[in-house]
Amino acid sequence: METNKLVLFTNERQTKTKNYLTNFFPKVLTNLIIDYDYYFEGNMHTPFKNKNLGMIGDISILPDFRLIVTEYLSSNIKILNLLTGRIQSILTNHSSRIISFMVTSTKRIVTCSADTTIKIMNLETYSVENKCELTLSNNTCSAFCINILQDGRLVSGMRDGEIKIWSTKGLCEFSWRGHNDPIFSIAILPDGRIVSASVDIKIWNAETKNCDLILIGHSKEINCVVVLSDNKIVSASRDNTLKIWSINSDNSYTCDFTLTGHTSWANCIAILPDGKIVSGSSDYTLKIWNPMNGICELTLFGHSNSILAVEVLSDGKIVSAGLDRKIIIWN
């Protein structure tokens, strides 16, 4: 894939920062990425200029190098070609902003909206006449997050702290109060149990709805939780830290490492092919962590506002996006 090489430090402040680091902390530069392959930006003249991009809330990557984007406070989904940066299509289905979404293995987009509905759209058959396959509407408040169970049912985390399990026909089968505060992230363990993240992290038996474990350690809300291999979980919190947890065979847990280094909220997590952890933060940086020792190996500078989404391409490159309207593909 042909790419343009862009220098990271493009404005006066960043240039001064680079010069300062080079002159006084030369060893620090061994742990910094100072260039990237290319980026799309909504309000600057670049080879991939696209004025139609707003502040970005979430992204997901399709196998054919299309990028699905939701904009902060927008009710639309935009699909971009990663090779050109051009918007290919805009999907409209909700009457209020999209809070979160996921893409299934069957090329369906599941969206959670502030209009209190969850909608399922088929990427292969979507059209103006055929926008939505299924609407999940038995809600009194918005779903903040969504995931899919091993049997194909959906599980949503709600603003009021409820957890809901939905049948493949869109019916709410079970609902229970999981937390006293909003649920910001849902993950699924290899054994099928549900991991919900709010002010704390809870692990639930999907069949009995019993809470098996409560993971306590973060001092503020948890924005994201992701399952690693070997029954481990990594969480990102508004206390500026990440934590790696082990779920033990005797149904106990251990906090293996607390990852410190971000100076503002840790918002999002992705996992590299080698198992290393990428985190995006409101301090405008990405960090790459070694899960075996909890050490930050790289810090990536390039964004000028909060990073809300990070994904990994099949070739291991990192894609990040956020409130600065940039989508950066990192070398």
Secondary structure, DSSP 8 states (H G I E B T S, - for coil): -----EES--SHHHHHHHHHHHHH-GGGGGGEE-EESEEEESSS--TT--TT---EEEEEE-TTSEEEEEETT-SEEEEEETTT--EEEEEE--SS-EEEEEE-TTSEEEEEETTS-EEEEETTT--SS---SEEE---SS-EEEEEE-TTS-EEEEETTSEEEEE-TTS-EEEEEE--SS---EEEE-TTS-EEEESSSEEEE-TTT--EEEEE---SS-EEEEEE-STTEEEEEETTS-EEEEEE-TTS-EEEEEEE---SS-EEEEEE-TTS-EEEEETTSEEEEEETTTTEEEEEEE--SS-EEEEEE-TTS-EEEEETTSEEEEE-
